[in-house]
Amino acid sequence: LLPIQSAVTMELSRAGETGRRLGQLNALSNVAVIAGSALVYLAFRWLNLGFSFALLLAGLSFVLAATLFYRM
């Protein structure tokens, strides 16, 4: 999916702003990774979540994503 995001971004950007839009997309991706990592850290640190719950949540998320991709 990542190459598709860049291709769509380049296709939808205005003439001469392709590099700017790609930079904004990468910046947003980096912010999302940092926020997600912080969320996982806080969940393990303060909510005392164990690995079994985290793996169960990851598995359910995978099944949901697979179902949504299948329905597309």
Phi, psi and chi 1 to 4 in degrees:
 res  aa     phi    psi   chi1   chi2   chi3   chi4
   1 LEU       -  -28.1  -74.6  175.5      -      -
   2 LEU   -63.9  -42.8  -67.9  177.8      -      -
   3 PRO   -63.0  -32.2  -22.4   31.9      -      -
   4 ILE   -66.7  -39.4  -66.7  172.6      -      -
   5 GLN   -60.0  -43.6  -72.4  176.8  -12.5      -
   6 SER   -67.0  -40.7  -64.3      -      -      -
   7 ALA   -64.6  -42.6      -      -      -      -
   8 VAL   -65.5  -41.4  169.2      -      -      -
   9 THR   -61.2  -43.6  -58.7      -      -      -
  10 MET   -66.6  -37.8  -70.8 -169.7  -53.0      -
  11 GLU   -68.5  -37.5 -172.4   66.5   30.8      -
  12 LEU   -88.9  -10.1  -65.0  176.9      -      -
  13 SER   -78.6  156.0   63.9      -      -      -
  14 ARG   -71.9  160.8  -66.7 -175.0 -166.2  123.5
  15 ALA   -60.4  129.7      -      -      -      -
  16 GLY    86.1   -4.5      -      -      -      -
  17 GLU  -114.8   15.7  -70.6 -170.2   -1.0      -
  18 THR   -62.1  -47.9  -56.3      -      -      -
  19 GLY   -62.3  -39.5      -      -      -      -
  20 ARG   -62.7  -46.1 -179.6  175.6 -178.1 -138.0
  21 ARG   -65.3  -39.6  -69.2  -67.6  175.1 -150.4
  22 LEU   -63.7  -38.3  -74.3  172.7      -      -
  23 GLY   -63.9  -41.6      -      -      -      -
  24 GLN   -64.8  -40.0  -71.4  173.0  -22.1      -
  25 LEU   -62.7  -44.1  177.2   69.4      -      -
  26 ASN   -66.7  -37.4  -74.4  -25.5      -      -
  27 ALA   -63.7  -43.4      -      -      -      -
  28 LEU   -64.2  -39.1 -149.7   61.4      -      -
  29 SER   -62.7  -41.5  -64.8      -      -      -
  30 ASN   -65.0  -41.1  -71.5  -22.5      -      -
  31 VAL   -63.1  -40.4  168.2      -      -      -
  32 ALA   -64.4  -39.5      -      -      -      -
  33 VAL   -65.4  -43.5  166.8      -      -      -
  34 ILE   -64.8  -43.7  -68.2  169.1      -      -
  35 ALA   -65.0  -41.5      -      -      -      -
  36 GLY   -64.3  -41.3      -      -      -      -
  37 SER   -63.9  -41.0  -61.6      -      -      -
  38 ALA   -64.8  -39.1      -      -      -      -
  39 LEU   -62.9  -43.8 -175.4   65.6      -      -
  40 VAL   -64.6  -43.6  169.0      -      -      -
  41 TYR   -58.9  -48.2  172.1   76.7      -      -
  42 LEU   -65.1  -37.1  -67.5  174.5      -      -
  43 ALA   -64.0  -42.1      -      -      -      -
  44 PHE   -73.2  -35.4  -86.2   97.1      -      -
  45 ARG   -76.5  -50.3 -179.0   79.7  171.5 -179.1
  46 TRP   -99.4  -27.9  -73.0  -21.2      -      -
  47 LEU   -94.7   -1.9  -61.3  177.8      -      -
  48 ASN    53.0   43.6  -65.6  -35.3      -      -
  49 LEU   -75.6  140.8  -63.5 -179.0      -      -
  50 GLY   -95.0  172.9      -      -      -      -
  51 PHE   -68.5  -32.3  -77.7  107.2      -      -
  52 SER   -64.2  -40.7   58.2      -      -      -
  53 PHE   -67.4  -40.6  179.6   75.7      -      -
  54 ALA   -63.2  -41.9      -      -      -      -
  55 LEU   -68.2  -36.6  -70.1  175.3      -      -
  56 LEU   -63.8  -44.9  175.5   66.7      -      -
  57 LEU   -62.9  -40.5 -172.0   60.3      -      -
  58 ALA   -64.9  -41.3      -      -      -      -
  59 GLY   -64.2  -42.3      -      -      -      -
  60 LEU   -65.1  -38.4  -69.2  174.1      -      -
  61 SER   -64.1  -40.1  -61.0      -      -      -
  62 PHE   -63.6  -43.9  174.9   77.4      -      -
  63 VAL   -64.1  -41.0  169.6      -      -      -
  64 LEU   -63.0  -44.9  176.8   64.5      -      -
  65 ALA   -64.3  -42.2      -      -      -      -
  66 ALA   -62.5  -40.3      -      -      -      -
  67 THR   -64.6  -43.4  -57.9      -      -      -
  68 LEU   -65.9  -39.8  -68.4  174.7      -      -
  69 PHE   -65.6  -37.8  -87.1  117.4      -      -
  70 TYR   -65.1  -35.9  178.5   73.4      -      -
  71 ARG   -79.0  -10.4  -66.8 -178.1   56.5  134.2
  72 MET   -68.8      -  -76.9  176.1   47.2      -
